[in-house]
Amino acid sequence: MKNIMIVFLLAAAILSGCTSYQQKEDRNEVRQYSAPDEAEKEDKEPSAIGKETKNFLLIGVDSRGEEDSRSDAILLASYVPSGESIKLVSLMRDSYVKIPDYEYMYSKLNHAYYIGGKDLLKDTIEQNFGVRIDHTAIIDFKGFTKMLDSIAPEGIEVEVSSAMIDDMGLDLDPGRQKLKGSDLLSYVRFRHDGQSDFGRVDRQQEILIELKDEVMNQFSSPAGLARFPEVISQALKYVETDLKFEDAIALGVSFLMDPVTDIETLRVPITDSFENKTYEHAGSVLQLDFEENSEALKQFLKADKE
């Protein structure tokens, strides 16, 4: 049971990563990005992940196993040991940000991953929003369906609209439905309504709240404990993470001693803090008021930690 918290955090990335990339980008723009050498980084004390607040970068990619993929969902998950909640921040993929060493300087946030993978995406977020990231996790479509069916084998109940059924080709009736892995993938991918990506983020966060209850219900009983190794086994097949084994143990112990009872969410950009713009090299983007959004993010993450 030591990895329940990890499963939840990684499943959060899965649920938020199931989106389709809309804009084709010129492959000639791809440049190799190299993260700073370990020798260039300051020596740090061993991780105290079971005792100190840790921020996770959760990356959902539009892949079903193929090598090339893009980050269509980007979350920050902040976990405070002994706290009663997990803080989840959805960073909109079309946010127009400054990307280190990029020839055009600015582009969409999800383009950072396409150019330089998780390292460049991590550096881009830290530099643009002034937030520290301690660990990363990457999950694809295949991981979504497998992990969600393991954590919530009976499905998660959601409201399915006629427009969603027609657009995604679902074999369902409108109304409240219990959806499982592949249909949940379609549910969180849907974007062809008046709210577009913003509505999709709302649905992602809706599912995350439901998932928290499923995690607690499924793995707090003897029967849940019995099937937990299978869940972890499936998860590790589809997850790429830099979280060390000993940190996983400490994280799980902290979670068991002080169970999370709530999920607090934030979307960046926040309301009325951006403009819709179009640039030739990037397409349609969200031009952010960085001062307003960085302050909102800072206040959200530090709340209840002082």
Salt bridges, closest charged atoms under 4 A:
GLU25 OE2 - ARG70 NH1 3.87
GLU25 OE1 - HIS111 ND1 2.41
GLU29 OE1 - HIS111 NE2 3.73
GLU38 OE2 - LYS41 NZ 3.43
ASP68 OD2 - ARG27 NH2 3.38
ASP72 OD1 - ARG93 NH1 3.19
ASP94 OD1 - LYS108 NZ 3.53
GLU126 OE2 - LYS122 NZ 3.28
ASP134 OD1 - ARG132 NE 2.74
GLU157 OE2 - ARG176 NE 3.38
ASP167 OD1 - HIS192 ND1 2.81
ASP193 OD2 - ARG203 NH1 3.68
ASP197 OD2 - ARG93 NE 3.25
ASP197 OD1 - ARG191 NE 3.17
ASP197 OD1 - ARG200 NH2 2.17
ASP213 OD1 - LYS212 NZ 2.82
GLU240 OE2 - LYS118 NZ 3.45
ASP242 OD1 - HIS135 ND1 3.38
GLU264 OE1 - LYS87 NZ 3.12
GLU306 OE2 - LYS302 NZ 3.67
